[in-house]
Amino acid sequence: MNEFSAAARDGLTPDALESVLREIGLSRYHNRHPLHHKMTSGQLSKGQLQAWALNRYCYQAVIPRKDAMILSHAEDPAFRAEWRKRIEDHDGDDGWNGGIARWLKLATGLGLDRDFVASQRGALPATRFAVGAYLSFCTDRSLLEAVASSLTELFSPVIISERVPAMLARYDYVTEDILEYFKPRPVQASRDADYALAYVRQHADTPEKQQAVIDALVFKCDLLWAMLDALEQAYGDHGHIPPGAFDPKQP
């Protein structure tokens, strides 16, 4: 149970539903996480930034796969035409010139081996479990719930506006070229979030569907938060790196 568990009990207008969804982002999105604040204040070591980039790659790599599962649930060709833009954004037009490739550029710019990052061998077990849970959610739940889980993109431009300038200012080895991944993301995320929000407002037309939408966004925010919890547990000041996971102290 959480503070949003019964938010739609009596039914909500579309505007009221949107207000609840935005409140979830304000209270639960991972720009509030202590690790994010350490990153933007310049407190992370290079090894900690490498661990963040390596583990976040696992999440980036699953995005087009979860979007493909969402497409598989959609009977409306207009929906599919709009939603497949997300896959094109991440895979590019040849599979390797989109967002995933730009994230690999970020990771290698921080000094990691490209093939090692792409293999995901060094990722934390918790990261792999979280990413797998997201893929399973979008595979097994309703189309409406899967769409709602993507609404963290409502808040993505905010975290990018905090992260990018801070990283450029506080880590002298980070350059605009390394952070190229983030350049198109505010526009892409806003486009995608607008479409998903309009879809949710239209189709969450019963208290039960509205609560399912709310729960889906809480789930997604919790998942992103848990990924940063795992990084802090493994790579924080008194961290414990699990066997087989990336160790910045190892050559």
Salt bridges, closest charged atoms under 4 A:
GLU3 OE1 - ARG28 NH2 3.14
ASP15 OD1 - ARG201 NH2 2.88
GLU18 OE2 - ARG22 NE 2.92
GLU18 OE1 - ARG201 NH1 2.64
ASP67 OD1 - LYS66 NZ 2.70
GLU82 OE1 - LYS85 NZ 3.08
ASP89 OD2 - ARG191 NH2 2.44
ASP115 OD1 - ARG114 NH1 3.98
GLU145 OE2 - ARG141 NH1 3.10
GLU153 OE1 - ARG86 NH1 2.97
GLU153 OE2 - ARG185 NH2 3.05
GLU162 OE1 - HIS36 NE2 2.86
ASP177 OD1 - LYS105 NZ 2.89
GLU180 OE1 - LYS105 NZ 2.58
ASP192 OD1 - ARG191 NE 2.85
ASP205 OD1 - LYS209 NZ 3.37
ASP222 OD1 - ARG28 NH1 2.70
ASP229 OD1 - HIS33 NE2 2.75
GLU232 OE2 - LYS38 NZ 2.66
